[in-house]
Amino acid sequence: MKKVYLASIGQRSGKSVLSLGIARNYPGKVGFYKPFRESMVKWNDQAVDQDAMLMSHILGWEDKLSLSPFCYDIFDPVSMDDIVAGYEHLISDNDFMVIEGSRDLTNGFTHGLSHLDIAEALDAPVVLVSSTSPSSVDGTFMFKSICKQRGLDVRGVVLNKCDGCREKELMESKGIPVLGEIPTIPELRSFRVSEIIERTSAKVLAGEAGLERMVEEVLVGAMSPQTAIRYMRRGQKKAVITGGDRTEIQLAALSTDTSCIVLTGGITPPRTILSRAEEIGVPILLLDGDTLAVSEVIEHLIARIDPRDKFKMDLITKRVRANVDLERIWE
């Protein structure tokens, strides 16, 4: 059976995009395996890896937990035998297996459970997915060198968010085949207000009618009142994250193109704010965490692909087909 191991140097490299593109373009039956869970979403009161949730939807696989069965614990790691067994459980009658690695090259290295170790144990050729940042390019050459020392089959690299860049020429001049250059897809940066609730369990204080509004920008309202309105006017379809006591920021947000307001610190705003938000259908969400922690969680939604979003999935399918030499990946 054919297979590929998708590795990356760092976070938000584009593995999820490539996994989806491979699965929806392959002419036969595809399976998916991601040994270690990372970014989690809720499903039937259970924590499931969001990539496993996405791929289970695409592939029609009911047992979502089996697609990404383990959590990496540096003090109590699973064994490689467990990882191999998890993979073999999913092979079934698939023609091609997509194996997705962890978000970081070093993850699992202490216990022989890194990208390199798992790819070797599963006898899977490696395709590296990388951004075009200088550190990622350097990391790609380092990764290729280590793979060569280990005798691993590296098919090449797919560059993500590559807009007229010179990295392909540089890499190929030094012996690394570039299998594709996926351009930036601005539409992938948007998500629904309801996804914030799913990810954070925020309480809806007002504006419930607007939960399906799209968010295209995240703005942290930590500026002065004088500066706030200027910044608010620049942002379109934004989620504004601010303290529950920052009434002036909330008012500025409600007077501009705002998709929702996320209040931190567990502080409920005045009734005037809630009434105005209800009137114009802008959700007010309440969380107990501090502004920085909440903003980090919501920023991660930018990288998420909601399996209910047919437009995004179709767009990714087409962009991967048009910009990646898939035949070289699944040969």
C-alpha positions as CSV (number, residue, x, y, z in Angstrom):
1,M,0.0,0.0,0.0
2,K,1.2,3.5,-0.8
3,K,1.7,6.1,1.9
4,V,3.4,9.4,2.7
5,Y,4.6,11.0,6.0
6,L,4.0,14.7,6.1
7,A,6.5,16.5,8.3
8,S,7.1,20.1,9.2
9,I,9.7,22.3,10.8
10,G,7.3,24.4,12.9
11,Q,3.7,25.4,13.6
12,R,1.2,26.4,11.0
13,S,3.3,25.0,8.2
14,G,0.3,23.9,6.1
15,K,0.2,20.1,6.8
16,S,-3.5,20.2,7.3
17,V,-4.0,21.9,3.9
18,L,-1.9,19.4,2.1
19,S,-3.5,16.4,3.9
20,L,-6.9,17.6,2.8
21,G,-5.7,18.3,-0.7
22,I,-4.2,14.8,-1.1
23,A,-7.3,13.1,0.4
24,R,-9.8,14.9,-1.9
25,N,-7.7,14.6,-5.0
26,Y,-6.4,11.0,-4.8
27,P,-8.2,8.7,-7.3
28,G,-8.5,5.8,-4.8
29,K,-9.5,5.2,-1.2
30,V,-7.5,7.2,1.4
31,G,-6.8,6.7,5.1
32,F,-5.4,9.1,7.6
33,Y,-3.3,8.8,10.7
34,K,-1.8,11.4,13.1
35,P,-0.1,9.6,16.0
36,F,-0.1,12.6,18.4
37,R,-3.1,14.8,19.2
38,E,-2.3,18.6,19.4
39,S,-4.9,21.3,18.9
40,M,-8.1,19.9,20.4
41,V,-11.8,20.3,19.7
42,K,-14.8,18.8,21.5
43,W,-16.7,15.9,20.1
44,N,-19.4,14.1,22.1
45,D,-17.8,15.4,25.3
46,Q,-14.4,14.1,24.3
47,A,-11.3,15.9,23.2
48,V,-10.4,15.1,19.6
49,D,-7.5,16.4,17.5
50,Q,-8.9,19.0,15.1
51,D,-7.0,17.5,12.1
52,A,-8.5,14.1,13.0
53,M,-12.0,15.7,13.2
54,L,-11.5,17.3,9.8
55,M,-10.2,14.1,8.1
56,S,-12.8,11.9,9.6
57,H,-15.4,14.1,8.0
58,I,-13.7,14.0,4.7
59,L,-13.1,10.2,4.7
60,G,-16.3,9.2,6.4
61,W,-14.5,7.5,9.3
62,E,-16.6,7.2,12.4
63,D,-14.0,6.5,15.1
64,K,-12.4,9.9,15.3
65,L,-10.3,9.1,18.3
66,S,-8.4,6.3,16.5
67,L,-7.2,8.7,13.8
68,S,-5.1,10.5,16.4
69,P,-5.0,8.2,19.4
70,F,-2.1,9.4,21.6
71,C,-0.9,12.5,23.5
72,Y,2.8,12.9,23.8
73,D,4.0,13.0,27.4
74,I,7.7,13.4,27.7
75,F,7.6,11.8,31.2
76,D,5.3,8.9,30.3
77,P,5.6,8.3,26.5
78,V,3.8,5.7,24.5
79,S,5.9,3.1,22.8
80,M,6.7,2.9,19.1
81,D,4.9,-0.5,19.1
82,D,1.8,1.4,20.1
83,I,2.2,3.9,17.3
84,V,2.7,1.2,14.7
85,A,-0.3,-0.7,16.0
86,G,-2.4,2.4,15.8
87,Y,-1.4,2.8,12.2
88,E,-2.1,-0.9,11.3
89,H,-5.6,-0.6,12.8
90,L,-6.4,2.1,10.2
91,I,-5.0,0.5,7.1
92,S,-8.1,-1.6,6.3
93,D,-8.7,-1.6,2.5
94,N,-7.2,1.8,1.8
95,D,-5.1,2.4,-1.3
96,F,-3.1,5.3,0.2
97,M,-2.3,6.5,3.7
98,V,-1.6,10.0,4.7
99,I,0.4,10.1,8.0
100,E,0.6,13.5,9.5
101,G,3.5,14.4,11.9
102,S,3.6,16.7,14.9
103,R,3.8,20.5,14.6
104,D,7.5,20.6,15.5
105,L,10.6,18.8,14.3
106,T,11.9,18.1,17.8
107,N,8.7,16.7,19.3
108,G,9.2,13.2,20.6
109,F,13.0,13.3,20.0
110,T,13.9,12.4,23.6
111,H,12.2,9.0,23.3
112,G,12.8,8.1,19.7
113,L,9.3,9.2,18.6
114,S,10.2,12.1,16.3
115,H,9.2,12.7,12.7
116,L,12.2,10.7,11.7
117,D,11.6,7.7,14.0
118,I,7.9,7.3,13.1
119,A,8.5,7.7,9.4
120,E,11.3,5.0,9.6
121,A,9.1,2.7,11.7
122,L,6.2,2.9,9.3
123,D,8.5,2.7,6.2
124,A,6.9,5.8,4.8
125,P,8.5,8.3,2.4
126,V,8.7,11.8,3.7
127,V,7.3,15.1,2.3
128,L,8.3,18.2,4.2
129,V,5.8,21.0,4.4
130,S,7.4,24.4,5.0
131,S,6.7,28.1,5.1
132,T,9.1,30.4,3.3
133,S,10.6,32.1,6.3
134,P,14.4,32.1,6.5
135,S,14.4,30.0,9.6
136,S,12.1,27.4,8.0
137,V,14.3,27.3,4.9
138,D,17.3,26.7,7.1
139,G,15.4,24.1,9.0
140,T,14.5,22.3,5.7
141,F,18.1,21.9,4.8
142,M,18.9,20.6,8.3
143,F,16.0,18.1,8.2
144,K,17.1,16.8,4.7
145,S,20.6,16.3,6.0
146,I,19.5,14.3,9.0
147,C,17.1,12.2,6.9
148,K,20.0,11.4,4.5
149,Q,22.1,10.3,7.5
150,R,19.2,8.1,8.6
151,G,18.7,6.7,5.1
152,L,15.1,8.0,4.9
153,D,13.4,8.6,1.6
154,V,12.6,12.3,1.3
155,R,10.4,13.0,-1.8
156,G,10.8,16.7,-1.4
157,V,9.3,19.8,0.0
158,V,6.0,21.6,-0.5
159,L,6.3,25.4,0.1
160,N,3.2,26.9,1.7
161,K,2.1,30.6,1.5
162,C,4.6,31.0,-1.3
163,D,3.8,34.1,-3.4
164,G,6.4,34.7,-6.0
165,C,9.3,33.6,-3.7
166,R,12.8,32.6,-4.6
167,E,13.0,29.6,-2.2
168,K,12.3,27.0,-4.9
169,E,15.3,28.0,-6.9
170,L,17.5,28.0,-3.8
171,M,16.3,24.6,-2.6
172,E,16.6,22.9,-5.9
173,S,20.0,24.4,-6.5
174,K,21.1,22.5,-3.3
175,G,19.4,19.2,-4.2
176,I,16.0,19.5,-2.5
177,P,13.1,18.8,-5.0
178,V,10.2,21.3,-4.6
179,L,7.0,19.4,-5.2
180,G,4.7,22.4,-5.0
181,E,4.2,26.0,-4.1
182,I,0.9,26.7,-2.5
183,P,0.0,30.4,-2.7
184,T,-1.5,32.3,0.2
185,I,-5.2,31.7,0.5
186,P,-6.7,34.7,2.3
187,E,-10.1,33.0,2.6
188,L,-8.6,30.5,5.0
189,R,-8.0,33.2,7.7
190,S,-11.7,33.6,8.3
191,F,-13.8,31.7,10.8
192,R,-17.3,31.9,12.4
193,V,-18.1,33.4,15.8
194,S,-19.6,30.1,16.8
195,E,-16.2,28.5,16.5
196,I,-14.9,30.7,19.2
197,I,-17.6,29.4,21.5
198,E,-16.8,25.8,20.5
199,R,-13.1,26.3,21.2
200,T,-13.4,28.3,24.4
201,S,-16.8,27.5,26.0
202,A,-17.5,31.2,26.1
203,K,-20.8,32.4,27.6
204,V,-23.0,34.4,25.2
205,L,-24.3,37.5,26.9
206,A,-26.0,39.2,23.9
207,G,-26.3,39.1,20.1
208,E,-27.0,35.4,19.8
209,A,-28.5,36.0,16.3
210,G,-25.0,36.8,15.0
211,L,-23.2,33.6,15.9
212,E,-22.7,32.7,12.3
213,R,-21.0,36.0,11.4
214,M,-17.6,35.6,9.8
215,V,-14.4,36.8,11.5
216,E,-11.6,37.9,9.3
217,E,-9.4,39.8,11.8
218,V,-8.6,39.6,15.5
219,L,-8.0,42.8,17.3
220,V,-6.9,43.1,20.9
221,G,-8.5,46.2,22.4
222,A,-5.7,47.2,24.8
223,M,-5.2,50.7,23.4
224,S,-6.3,54.1,24.8
225,P,-9.9,55.3,24.1
226,Q,-8.6,58.0,21.7
227,T,-6.7,55.5,19.7
228,A,-9.4,52.8,19.8
229,I,-11.9,54.3,17.3
230,R,-9.1,54.9,14.7
231,Y,-8.1,51.2,14.9
232,M,-11.6,50.0,14.9
233,R,-12.5,51.8,11.7
234,R,-9.6,50.1,9.9
235,G,-10.7,46.6,10.8
236,Q,-13.3,44.7,8.8
237,K,-15.4,41.8,10.2
238,K,-13.3,41.7,13.3
239,A,-13.4,40.0,16.7
240,V,-12.4,42.5,19.4
241,I,-10.9,41.0,22.5
242,T,-10.9,43.3,25.5
243,G,-11.4,43.5,29.2
244,G,-15.0,43.4,30.5
245,D,-14.4,46.8,32.2
246,R,-13.2,48.5,29.0
247,T,-16.6,50.1,28.1
248,E,-15.1,52.7,25.8
249,I,-13.4,50.0,23.7
250,Q,-16.7,48.1,23.5
251,L,-18.6,51.1,22.4
252,A,-16.0,51.9,19.7
253,A,-16.2,48.3,18.5
254,L,-20.0,48.4,18.3
255,S,-19.9,51.5,16.2
256,T,-17.7,49.9,13.5
257,D,-17.7,46.7,11.4
258,T,-17.4,44.2,14.3
259,S,-18.4,40.5,14.1
260,C,-18.2,39.9,17.9
261,I,-16.7,41.2,21.1
262,V,-14.9,38.8,23.4
263,L,-14.7,40.1,27.0
264,T,-12.1,38.7,29.3
265,G,-11.6,38.7,33.1
266,G,-15.2,37.4,33.7
267,I,-16.5,41.0,34.0
268,T,-20.0,41.6,32.7
269,P,-20.4,44.9,30.8
270,P,-23.1,47.5,31.5
271,R,-26.7,46.9,30.3
272,T,-26.3,49.7,27.7
273,I,-23.6,47.7,25.9
274,L,-25.6,44.5,26.0
275,S,-28.7,46.2,24.7
276,R,-26.9,47.8,21.8
277,A,-25.2,44.5,20.9
278,E,-28.5,42.7,20.9
279,E,-30.1,45.4,18.8
280,I,-27.5,45.1,16.0
281,G,-26.8,41.3,16.3
282,V,-23.2,41.5,17.4
283,P,-22.4,38.7,19.9
284,I,-20.9,39.6,23.2
285,L,-18.9,36.6,24.6
286,L,-17.6,36.3,28.1
287,L,-14.5,34.4,29.3
288,D,-12.7,34.2,32.6
289,G,-9.1,34.2,31.2
290,D,-6.9,37.2,30.8
291,T,-6.8,39.1,27.5
292,L,-3.4,37.7,26.3
293,A,-4.3,34.0,27.0
294,V,-7.7,34.4,25.3
295,S,-6.2,36.1,22.2
296,E,-3.7,33.3,21.8
297,V,-6.5,30.7,21.8
298,I,-8.6,32.6,19.2
299,E,-5.6,33.3,17.0
300,H,-5.2,29.6,16.6
301,L,-8.6,29.4,15.0
302,I,-7.1,31.1,12.0
303,A,-5.3,27.9,11.2
304,R,-8.4,25.7,11.6
305,I,-10.4,24.3,8.7
306,D,-14.0,23.7,9.8
307,P,-15.3,20.5,8.2
308,R,-18.7,22.1,7.7
309,D,-17.2,24.8,5.5
310,K,-17.6,23.3,2.0
311,F,-16.3,26.5,0.4
312,K,-13.0,26.4,2.1
313,M,-12.6,22.7,1.5
314,D,-13.3,23.0,-2.2
315,L,-11.0,25.9,-2.5
316,I,-8.1,24.0,-0.8
317,T,-8.8,21.0,-3.0
318,K,-8.5,23.1,-6.2
319,R,-5.4,25.1,-5.0
320,V,-3.5,21.9,-4.0
321,R,-4.4,20.2,-7.3
322,A,-3.3,23.3,-9.3
323,N,0.0,24.0,-7.4
324,V,1.3,20.7,-6.1
325,D,2.8,17.8,-8.2
326,L,0.6,15.2,-6.5
327,E,1.7,12.4,-8.8
328,R,5.2,12.7,-7.2
329,I,3.7,12.5,-3.7
330,W,1.6,9.4,-4.3
331,E,3.8,7.6,-6.8
